[in-house]
Amino acid sequence: MPAPDDPPGRPDLHDLTALDLGALVAAGGVSPVELVEHFLGRADRDAVGAFVTLTPDRALDAARALGARPADAGPLWGVPTAVKDLHPTAGVRTAYGSPVWADHVPTESDAVVHALEAGGLVSLGKTATPELGSPCYTEPEGHPPSVTPYDPARMAGGSSGGAAAAVAAGLLPLAPGSDGGGSIRIPASCCALVGLKPSRGRVSGAPAYGDPVGLATPGPIARTVRDAAALLDVLAGRLPGDPSWAPPPSGRFLDACDREPRRLRVARFAEPVITDTVVDPACLAAWEDVSARLAALGHDVVDVPVPLPRAAVADFETCWAVLTALPPVPAGQEHLLRPLTRWLRARGEAVSGPDFGRAVGAVRRHAAVALTALAAYDVVLTPTLASPPLPVGAIRDDADPAADFAAQKAFTPFTSSWNVTGSPAVSLPWGWTGGARGAGLPVGVMLAGRPAEEELLLGVAAQLEADAATRGPAWGEVHPPGW
């Protein structure tokens, strides 16, 4: 049934892809204000823990301020989105998922917020993230947990869990996330979405440049590959002060989705990288199915050994702990941090400067070994996660943070490899525990490319998306209960 603000015969606005919405704006079929009003109405009924802050007045003012669509507007001009609670936004509370910063209102926005505004997208507020974006689940203090709309008793993943829950539930057409160890791809897998971690340096970290190791990067979360590519076009770009950057693409990332990839060499493995754990049969089945589809599409699929040694895990964890310890906590507020955060910060603070430098150097050498081992292959295929989305609270263990951290590794034994190498990697919504698309719980598969080769990665992802649509509903047309 059409929504009250939708003319008869037109699909509900939230049924459309982000690119469809942008095209509708360009054709004069809907205004940015109407889009904001529609999605604010849905966000106001958030039942998946997607948002920690809504800014309706600010969003409507921004939509009105867009005015007439400029001739050089991008395809997402006028489309609503929201900003992860890790990204400082001038004039909007940014709590970094923590009660420590519950009243923090930045005076300066970061590069992601500026890029969204420059692209004509309108933010409805802030999406949920766990404290400092550290865990692979999103259960921020004082807010409901972010859950997958395919089963509200199960997690949306993290740390971009709010963004993924919002997109999967149709509260937003698409949203940016950020990924330091899988934080875009984990929730994409849990919520049946496309989640792309770009190459290191593809998206600016200005002005804070808070990750000196180079593990984390912002990136898109969307219902389709083309929507993800279009949002990457908005986010990507070098700023003058950036310490590192990826070489520019040959054109728009969106256009790469329309280029049929040549015959590719696809490496694959399903052995967990960072810990010993059992990979769920549903995850392995999706990985096998994608392997078969890639072969049927004419690509060469080759089994390879895990490219990263287990020795890389300790070095990665040292860097992760130090990064968690970097944000200064106001005096007398340390007790407000979660036990996991305090445990990681204590580990990080115990690392000397020389030991941190040695860990960073070791991580880069591990990356070089892996990239060299995989140099002959165009893309690498693995499961995204070791299991479908787990029940809320299944990983979190405030009484034993070390056990919490170990459980996170067992759930996500594949994703952090590509943060180490700096390679682009995308989770695709391929499998379902119920067999048929949309039945049961979602299961993702992951493709990684060579550094700075997002165009090739998007091309093969779009090819797989088109292939999947010949055997069932298109990815953007699969909706959860309550849509």
N, C-alpha and C positions, 0 to 999 in steps of 0.2 A: 504494500500500500504506500503511495507517495507520502512523503512528509508534508505537513501543512504548508510549508513555504515552497514546495515543489509543484510546478504546473502539472496537470494530468498528462500522462503519456511520457513524462521525462523520468528517468531513473532517479532514485534517491541520490543526492549529491555524494554521500559517503560510499555509494556503490562504485563510483567512478575512480579511476586511477588519478594520481596527481597530475600526470600529463594530460589526461582527459579534462580535468578541472581547469588547468591552465589554458587549454585550447578553448574551453567554453567561455572563459573570461575574455580571451582574445577575440572571440566571435561576438561578444556582447550578450551572450546568453545568460550570464550571471555576473554580478559585480563582486569585487573582493569583500565588500561589506556583507553581502548576502552569504558568501562562503564562511566568513568569520562567525556570523550569527548562527549559521547551521551547525558548525563544528563546536562552537561554544555551548550550544544547547545539548549536544551529545557529551561533551567533556564535563558538563555540570552534573551529569548522571554517571560519572566515572565509578564503575564497580570492579575495576581490575587493578587499582592502586597505581594508576598511570601518572597522576599529577600530584605534586606537593604544593604548587602555587598556581592559581589561575589569575590572569590579569585581563579581565574582559574589557574594562574601560580603555586601557592602554591599547589592546588589540584593535578595538573598533576605531580608536583615534588613528592608529597606524594605517588601517585599511582605508579610512577616508582620506588620509594624507597622501595616499598613492596617486590620487587624481586620475587623469586620463592615462591610458596605457601608452608608454613611449614606443616609438617605432623600433627601437633596438632592444626591447624587453625580451628576456629569456622565456623559455616555455613554462617556467614555474611562477611567473610573475602573478601576484595576487593570491597565491595558494597558501592556506594556513599550515603552520607547523608549530613546534615548541622547542625549547632549549633545555638540554640536560642540566640538572642542578649543579653540575661541576663547572659550568661555563659562566664566568662573571658577566652579568648583564646590568648595565648602568640603570639605576633607579628601581631595580627589581631584586627582592630578597634572593640571595644565593647562599644556601646553607651548606653546600658540599655534602649533603646527606647526613648532617651531624647537628645535634643540639648545641654543640659548642659555638656554631656560627648561625644560630637560629635567627638572630636579629641583624645579620650582616647584609647591608645594602651597598653594593659596589658603586663607585662613581665612574668607572670606566668599563666598557664592554671588551671582550676579547675578539680575536679575529674571526671566530666562527659566527658570533652574533653579528658583527659588521658585514660579513659575507652574505648572511641570510637577508639582512636588511637591504644590502645593495642589489640582491637578486629579486627584490620585490616580494619576498615571502613575509608572512605576518605571524609572529609568535603569539600563541595563546597563553603562555606561561612557562613554568618549569616542570620538567618530567623527573620522576623519582630516580634516585640513585642511592646505593648504600654509602656508608661513611667513607669519604675520600675516594669513592669509586673502587675500593679495594676488593670486596668479595665478588664471587660469581653468582650471587643471589642478591635480590633487592628487597631488603627488609629494613628500611630506615626507621630510626627511633621516632615515635610520635605519629607515624603514618601507617596506613595499611600496607601490607606487603604487595609488591607487584606480582600479578599472577597471569598465567597464560589463559586467555579467554576460552580455550578448548577444554579446560578443566580448572575452575577457580580454586580448587584445593591444591594446585600444583604451581610451582614457581615459574615466573617469566624469565628467570635467569638474570644475569647482571654482568657488568654494572649498569648497562643501559637498559635495565629492565622496564622502567617507566616508559621510555620511548617506544620500546617494542610492544608493550602491552597496549599503549595508546593506538599504534598503527594497526595491530592485529584486531583490536576491538572496533575499529572504524571511528575512533575519536579524533584521529588525525590522518591525513592522506599519506604522510611520510614524516620522518624526523631524523635529525642528526644524533649520533651517539658518539662515544669515544671508546678506544680499545687499546689497553696496555698489556693484556694477556689473553684476550678473547672477548672483551666486554661488549663488542658489537655482535660478533658471530654467535656467542652463547645464547643471548636472548632471541636472536633471529631463529636459531634452531628450535628453541622452546616455543616460539610463537608462530611458526610456519611463515617466516618472512625471508626476504633477501637482505643479508647484512654484509656490507663490504668494508673491510679494513684496508685503507689505501696504503701505498708505499710510504716509507719513512720520508718526511719532507714534502709530501704532496700537498698537505694542508698546513698552513702556518700555525705555529704555537704561540704567536704574539698575543699580548705583550709580555707575558710572564715567563715563557720558555721554561716551564717548571719541571721538565723531564730531561735532565742532562744525559741520560743513558740512551734515549731515542727509542724507547719501547712503545710509547703511547702515541696515538693519532686520532683525530676526529674522523668520522666517516658516516655514510648514509645507511639508514634502515628504511625499507620500503616493501611494498607488496609485490612489485615486479622488478625485473632487472633494468628495464628502461627507466623506471622512476628513480632507481638507485643511481643510475648513470647520470641522469639529469641533475640530481642533487649533488653528486660529486662535481659536476661542472660548476655549480654555484660555490661549493666550498673550496675547491682547489685553487692554488695560486701562490706564488712566492711574494713575500713582502720584503722590502729592502733590508730589514734587520735580521732576517732568518739565518740561523747558523748553518743550516743545511737545507737542501731542496732537491726534489725530484725533477729531472728534465721535463720540459713541457711536452704534452701529447701532440700528436700530429694534427689533431683537430678536436672537435667536441667528443667527450666520452659517450654522449648519447649516440652520436653517429657510429661509434664502434660497435654498437649493438646490431647495426644493420649490415655489418660486413661478415660474410660467411668465412669462418676461419679455414685456413688451409689444413692439410692433413697434419695433425699434431702428434708429438710423442708425449704420452701421458704416463708419468710415474705414479705408482700407487702403493700404499701400505696401510695396514690397519692395526699394527702393533702399537700399543700406547707408548708415548715418547717419554713422559716425565715421571711415570710411576707404574708399578705393576698393578693392573686392575683388569677386570673382566669387561669386555665390550659387549653390550646388550645385543642379542640376536637381531633386534629390529634395526639397530644402527648398522650392523654388518650387512643385513639384507639390502638396505638402501644403498650402501657403498657398492655392493656387488651389482645391484641393478644399474646404477649409474655407470659402472665400469662396462657393463654389457651394452648400454645405450651409446656410450662413447665409441666403442668398437663398431657398433652397427652404423654409426655416423661416419665411419671411415678413419678413425684415429687409431694409432698404435698404443695399446695399453700394456705397460710393463711393470711387473712387481719389482720393487727395490727395497733394500734394507732401510731401516730408520736412519735418517741422515745426521741426526744430532746425538752425541754420546750422552749417557746419563750424567757424566761429569758436568755437563752444562747446567744441570738443575740447581746445584748448590750455588753456582755463580749467579744465575738468574735470581734466585731467592735472596742472595745478598743485596743485589741491586734493588729488588722489589722492597725489601725491608728499609733500605736507606731512603728510597723515594717516599715511602710512607712516613718516615721520620722527618722529612724536610719541612712540611708546613708548620709554621710556628703556632703553638697553641697559647692563647692568652693565659696569663698567670692565674692559678687557682682553678683552671677549667679542665685540667687533664683527667680528672675523675669522671667527667661527663663522656669521655670517649668510650666506645665499645671495648670489651675485653680483647677482641681480636686486634683492634687498632692499637691498643696499648701494648699488646704482645709483639706486634710487628715493629712498632716504634722502638721498643726496648732492644729488639734485635738490631735494628738499624743504627741506633745510637751507640751500640757496642762495637760497631765497625770503625776501625781507624781510617783516616784519610788515605794512607797508602794501600790498605786492604781494599777499600772501595775502588781505588784506581786499578788495582790488580784485577778485581772482579769485572770491571767494565772492559778492560783489555781482554780478559778471558772470554767474555760474552762475544766480543767482536771476532775473536779467533774461532770460536765455535761456529759463529755465523759463516765465516769464510770457508770453513771445512764443509758445512752443509751446502752452501751455494755452489761450491766447486763440485761436490758429489752429484748435484742435481743439474749441473749446467747443460747437460745434453738433452734435458727434457723441457718441454714448453710449459706444462702445468703439472701439478701434483695433486692427487686425489686421496683424501682420507675421510673417515667419518668426522663430523663436527664435534660430537660429544660421545662419551662412553655409554650414555643412556638417554632415553626420553626424559622430559622434564620431571623432576622429583617433587614429592610433596613439600609444601611450604614448611620450613623448619627442619627438613631432613639433614641439611648440612650444618646449619648454624649451631654452634656449641659454645655458649658463653662461659660455661664452667671449664672448658678445656680448649682454649684457642688453638693449640697445636693440633688437636684432633679435627677441629674445624678446618684448618688449613690443609691437612692431609686429605680430608673428604673433598675439598674443592679440587685438589689435584686429581683425585680419582674420577671425578665427574668431568673434568676438562683436560684430558691428557694429551690433546692434539693442538689446541689453539695457540698456545704461547710460542710454539716453534717459530711462527712467522712474525711475531714481534721481535724475536731474537734476530732473525735475518733481515727484518725490515721489508719483507716482501708483501705485495698485496695478496689478500686472501678473502674469499667470499663464501658464506654459508648459503646454501640453496635449500628451499623447502621441498624435499624430495619424498620422504617416506612417511608412513602412518602406521601406528601400531594396530589399527583396525583393518589394514590392508588397503581399502579403497581410499582415494584422496579425500581428506576431510573427515575420515572415520578414526576415532581414537585420538591418540596423542601424536603431535608432529615430531618428525625426525629429520634433522638436517644432514647434508653432506657438504664437504668443504673442498674447494679448489683453491690452490695457491699458484701464483705466477712468479716469474722472475721480477726482481726489483724494477719498478717504473714501467712494468708492462701491464698496466690496468686495461689498456685497450684490448689486448689479446684475451685477457681474462674475461672481460665483459662480453667479448664476441662469442666465446665458447659457452659462457653462462646463458646468453640469449639463445644460442643454438639449442641447448638442453631445455630451456624453458619452452621454446617452440615445439620441440619434440614431445615434451610432456603434455602439451596442450592437444596433441593429436590422439592422446589416449585417455583423456579425462578433462575435467574443467580446467581452465587456465588458472595459474597461480593467483592472480588478482581477483578471481571469481570465487575462490574458496573462502567461506565465511564461517566463523564460529557460532555456537548457539548464542542467541540473544542479540544477534547483529541488528 
